[in-house]
Amino acid sequence: MESRHVAPNVNVSLRKVRAYLPAIKKLSPLEATVHLDQIPYSATYALSAEIKTAMTNAENTLKVSKGMLEFRSLKADQGMVLKRFRAGSRGTAKPVLRRMTHITIVLGAKKVVTSNKVEEKKVIQSNKVDKNIEDKKIVETVKKPIARKTKSVTKKEN
């Protein structure tokens, strides 16, 4: 089962939105929103907002938690173009095109294939072990500040 969300005429140009799509497709929707919220560009704000609305829609229609969602497809298409003009030299008009984007997001539930309850327990236990290992790696990679030796300054008596 899939949940489809189409956001027509998002006020960001297509070129700016498409720059972030390949990196986001690889992530889960939750990770993608966290990743996009840290990047300070208008395209990332728009994408993050649309992914959040698609997640809530999918959560309500599929009756699945947000952690169990995955991207089935994520695409951006050319939307409406507003044609405006700006004053140029010698009374001429310089055209300005304000481009918009249609963002289409299709989310689905992750497939969990288990044959026995024993296998489920093993998977849960292995996940706990992996999390502990990752926490230890993070702690080990943090470098401690090195204490630098300072030169002592002595005053000469006149």
C-alpha positions in Angstrom: 0.0 0.0 0.0 1.2 3.5 -0.8 0.4 7.0 0.1 0.8 9.7 -2.6 1.2 13.4 -1.9 1.4 16.0 -4.7 2.3 19.6 -3.8 1.5 21.8 -6.8 3.2 25.1 -7.5 5.7 25.2 -4.6 7.3 28.7 -4.9 10.9 27.4 -5.5 12.5 26.9 -8.9 12.8 23.3 -10.2 16.6 23.5 -10.6 17.1 24.3 -6.9 14.8 21.5 -5.7 16.3 18.8 -8.0 19.8 19.4 -6.6 18.8 17.8 -3.3 16.6 14.9 -4.5 19.3 12.3 -5.2 20.7 12.5 -1.7 17.3 12.5 0.0 16.0 9.4 -1.9 18.6 7.2 -0.1 17.4 8.3 3.4 14.3 7.4 5.3 11.7 10.3 5.4 12.5 11.0 9.1 16.2 11.2 8.4 15.6 13.3 5.3 13.6 16.0 7.2 16.3 16.2 9.9 19.0 16.5 7.2 17.1 19.1 5.2 16.3 21.3 8.3 20.0 21.8 8.8 20.6 23.2 5.4 19.7 27.0 5.2 18.2 27.2 1.6 14.7 27.9 0.5 14.5 24.7 -1.5 15.4 22.6 1.5 12.7 24.3 3.6 10.1 23.7 1.0 11.1 20.0 0.5 11.2 19.4 4.3 7.7 20.9 4.7 6.3 18.8 1.9 7.9 15.6 3.2 6.5 16.3 6.7 3.0 16.7 5.3 3.4 13.5 3.2 4.5 11.6 6.3 1.4 12.7 8.3 -0.8 11.8 5.4 0.8 8.4 5.1 0.6 7.8 8.8 -3.2 8.5 8.7 -4.0 6.5 5.6 -1.6 3.5 6.0 -2.0 3.4 9.9 1.8 3.0 10.2 4.2 4.9 12.4 6.5 7.5 10.9 9.6 5.3 11.5 8.2 2.5 9.3 7.9 4.7 6.2 10.2 4.7 3.2 10.3 6.6 -0.1 8.9 4.8 -3.0 9.3 7.7 -5.4 10.3 11.3 -5.0 10.2 13.7 -8.0 10.0 17.3 -9.0 8.4 18.6 -12.2 8.1 22.0 -13.8 5.2 24.1 -12.4 3.7 27.4 -13.3 5.9 30.3 -14.5 5.0 33.8 -13.5 6.2 36.4 -16.0 7.1 39.7 -14.5 9.1 42.7 -15.7 11.7 44.9 -14.1 12.6 48.4 -15.3 15.7 48.5 -17.4 17.8 51.3 -18.9 16.3 53.8 -21.4 12.7 52.9 -20.4 13.0 49.2 -21.5 11.5 46.3 -19.6 13.7 43.4 -18.5 11.7 40.1 -18.2 11.8 38.2 -14.9 10.6 34.6 -14.8 9.4 33.3 -11.4 9.4 29.5 -11.7 7.5 27.1 -9.5 7.7 23.4 -8.9 5.3 20.4 -8.6 6.7 18.0 -5.9 5.4 14.5 -5.9 6.1 12.2 -3.0 5.1 8.6 -2.8 5.6 6.9 0.6 5.1 3.2 1.5 5.5 1.0 4.6 8.7 -1.0 4.9 8.2 -4.7 4.4 9.2 -6.8 7.4 9.6 -10.4 6.5 9.8 -12.8 9.5 9.0 -16.4 9.7 9.4 -17.1 13.5 9.2 -15.1 16.7 12.6 -16.4 17.6 14.1 -14.6 14.6 12.4 -11.4 15.6 14.0 -11.6 19.0 17.4 -12.1 17.5 17.0 -9.1 15.3 15.9 -6.9 18.2 18.9 -8.1 20.3 21.3 -7.5 17.4 19.9 -4.0 17.0 20.6 -3.2 20.6 24.2 -4.4 20.3 24.7 -2.4 17.1 23.4 0.8 18.8 25.8 0.3 21.7 28.7 -0.2 19.3 27.7 3.0 17.4 27.5 5.0 20.7 31.0 3.8 21.6 32.4 4.8 18.2 30.9 8.2 18.5 32.5 8.7 22.0 35.9 7.4 20.7 35.9 9.7 17.7 35.5 12.9 19.8 38.9 14.4 20.3 39.9 15.8 23.6 41.5 19.3 23.5 45.3 19.2 23.7 46.7 21.2 26.5 49.3 23.6 25.1 52.4 24.7 26.9 52.5 28.4 27.4 55.7 30.4 27.7 56.2 32.0 31.1 57.0 35.7 30.8 59.3 37.2 33.4 59.8 40.8 34.0 63.3 42.2 34.0 64.2 44.5 36.7 65.8 47.8 35.8 
